[in-house]
């Protein structure tokens, strides 16, 4: 799908680098012994911005935001790669890619130096969204990476090989501050922090900010906070507005204007292997992520 070659007429393989193809085409790649056809009207090399979605506290809407922001950006005709860097593999299953469906996953890229292009999966060929799937094996990667020299840069080196083939690369980080998250922050240009509007979420934010500053100081001097995203926003709860006011007091314009409400459709869509954009685009959850994607893209200009 993405990488060094594309399928052109007369069965000739040519380099995609520095080429703009302005006509309909079928793109074919052999991945895990399955032929994936990726249909696109235009192919233009992307800018390759990498965004890590991170929060060491679980249950704050991190994976939900990674999946649905990726889908919303793809809906805007952006070429998006979602990297599932969480051993739970929820971002993968949320797009219909289940553990065991493919022989190679992100874990094998970390430990066996398998090229990232060999594990890319396109869940829906009508959408310009690809995913690097993950599974429980990835939990062992931190132990196996421990003796590796410059182990914090492994993911960065992997993403360098595909960075220019996408407009955005979004990394779904695990709910921890371990080596997998450090790799993600080292590879990223920016960090998007989803936060549930409750007191304990604010406590965990201080430790995350400390980690981001540490990574910026020693591993990735260009890293910055893309913004804080308020999730599970409940207008019926007074505490929601108190937490919102407190976060905006400390972070000001770094807080996205868009908030993600509590929504049944957001809870239902992963069981169908779809983003909320595909599952019910008219739902309040889908509309919130579409609005977030618009705000996000506008910030890049």
N, C-alpha and C positions, 0 to 999 in steps of 0.2 A: 504494500500500500504506500508506505513512505520509504524513502531511502535513496539509493543511488540510481535505480533504474525504473523506467516506466514502460508499459507495453504499447508499442506503436504499430502502425500498419506494416505489412510485409514481414511480420514477426521479428522485426529488428529491435534489439535492445539498445537504448541510447541513454546517455547521462542526463539526469534531470537538473544538474547544477547549471545555473545561469540561463535556464531555458524557460520560456513562457509559452504554454500551449493554449491557444484560444479556440478550442473546439471540443466537442464531446468525445470522450474516450472511455475505454474500459481499461482499468488497471488491475493487473493480476500478480499475486505473490503466493508462493507456496509457504504456508505457515502451519507447523504441526501436522503435515501431510494433508491439509485441507486447503483447497484453492479458494481464496477470497477475492471477489470482484468488487472493486471500489469504483463507483461511477461518479465522475465529476465533470462539470462543464468547463471549468478553468482550473489551471494549476499554476499558482504563483508562489514563489518561495516566501515563507513566513519570516517574521521578525524574531520569533523564538523566545518570547519573554517567559520566564519560569516563575511560577507562583506556588509557594508552599502554603497549604492550609493546615495550620497547626494549633493545637491546644492540648496540653497534657491531661486535662480533665476530660473524662469520657462523658458521653451523653449531652453534648452541647450543640449537636447538629453539624459536626465537622464533615463527616462522610456525606451526609445529605447535601451539604453545601457544595462539596467537591463535585459530586455527580451532577447536580442540577445547574450549577453555574457553568460547568463544562457543556452541558446540553443546551443551555440558553445561549452560550457564545456560539456553539455550532449552528444554532438556529439563525444566527446573524451572519451566516456564511463564513465564519472564522474556522480555520483548521486547528483543531484542538486535540491534544494528547493528554489523557488522564493517566497518571502513574499511581497505581494502588500500592502504596508503601506501608500498608497496615496488614500484619499477618492474619487478621481476622477476615480479610478479603471481602469486606462488605461492599466496597465500591465496585468490585468486579461482579459479584452476584447481583448488585443493584442494577447492573446493565445487562444481566442475563448471561454473564460469563462465570460458570461455576467451577469450583475446584475439581480437578480430575478431567475436565473437558480438554485440557491441553497438557502436553508432556512438559513443556518448558514455561516457566513463569519468572517473575522478577528475581526470585531466590537463585535461579540458575545463572542469571546474569551477574549476580554478586559473587557467586562461589565458583562457577565454571567458565567465566568469561565468555558466555554466549552473547553474541551481539544483540542489542536491544531490538533491532529490526526483525529478529527471528521470533520474537515473542509477541509482537503487536497483534492485536485482535480488533477487527471492525465489527461491533455488534449489529449495526444497522447500516447497510451500504448506502442508504439514502441520505445519511447524515455524516458530515465531515468530522466525526468524532472517533478516535481510536483509543484503545486502552492497553496498558501494560498490566496484565492481571497478576494477582498475588494469591497466596494461600498460607496455610499454617506453617509450612516449611520455612517461610521467611523469618520466623521467630528464631531459628537456629543461626541465621546469618550474622547476628551480632557477635556470637561466640566465635564463629569461623573467621570473622574479619579482625578479631582482636590482634593476632600476630602480624597482620598485613601492614606494610609500610604505607603511610599516608592514607589510612583507612577512611578518614573523613571525606576524602575526595573521590571515592569510587563511583558514587552515583553521578557526580558532576562530570566525570570522564565519560560515563555511559551516555548522558544526555547531550553531550557535545556532538555526538555522532548523528543526532537527529534534530538538533535544535533549530536549524534553519529551514526545516521542512514543515514547521508549524507556526501559527500565529501565537498560540499560547500553549504552554505545558503546565498542567496543574497537578501538584503532588498531594495526595491524601496521606498525611502523616499519621503514625500510630499515636494513641493516647498515652504518650510517655515522652521523656526527654533523653532517651537512650541514643545509641549509635545510629539507628535508622533515621531518627528525627534530625540528628546532627548532620548526617549525610544530606538530608533534604534541604536543610537550612544553608548548608555550604554550597549546594548546587543552585539555590534559588536566587532570583533577583529581588524578590520581595516576599513578605509574609502576610497572609490574610488570616486574621484571628476571629473565629466565630465564638460568640459568647452568649450563653443563656442568661436571661435577665433574672438572676438570683444572687444572693449574697455569696455563696461558696464559689461561684464562678469568678467573682472579683478577687477572692483570696488567691486562686491559682494563677491569675493574670500576672501578678508581681513576679513569680518565679519564672514564668515564660519570658517576660520582658528581660529579666536578668540573663537568661540563656541566650536570647537573641543578641543582646549586647556583647556577650562573651564571644559568640560566633563571629559577630561583626568585627570585633577587635583582633581576633587571632586567626580566623579562617576565611572570612568573606567580607572584605571591607566595603563592598558595594551593597550589602544587604540593608533593606529598609522595610518598615511596616507599611504595607499597602493600605491597610485599614482594619478597623474592628467592625464586625458584622453582628448585630443583635439578632438572635434567633429565638424561636419559641415564644415570640412576643404575644402576651395575653393582655388585651386591653381591659379585661375585667378585673385584673389584679393590680392593686395600688403599688405593690412592691416592684412590679415591672417598670413603672414610671420613675420610681425612686432610684432604681439601679441605672436606668437609662440616663437620668439627670447626672448621677455621680460619674458615670463613664464619660459623658460628654464634657463634664467639668474638667476632667483630667486630660482627655485626649482631643477635645475640640473637633477640628475638621478631619481628624483621622478616623472618625466614626462615620461609617456609611449612612447616608440619609435613608436608604432603603432598609426596612426591617422585615424579618421573615416571621410571619405569624404562625401560631399553632394551626395545623390544618390536617384533616383526616386523610386527604389525598396524598400528602407527603409521607404519611405512615404506611399507606397501602401500596404505593407504586413499587417499592423494592421487591415485594413478594411476586410481582408480575415481571420482574427483570427489566423494568423500564424506568426512565427518568420521569419526573412528574410532567415534564413538557410533552412527552409522548403519551403518557397515561391520561392526563386530563388538562389540556393546555388552558382551559377556561377557569380552572380552579384558582382560588386565592393564592395557594402555594406556588403554582406555576407562574402566575402573573407577578408575584413578588420576585422570583428569580429572574424573570425576563427583565423586570425593572432594574434589578441589581446588575445584570449584564450590561444594560444600557449605561448605567452610572459608572460601572467599571471601565468600559471602553472609552467613555467620555473623559475619564481621569487620565487616560494614557496619552491624550492629545496635548 
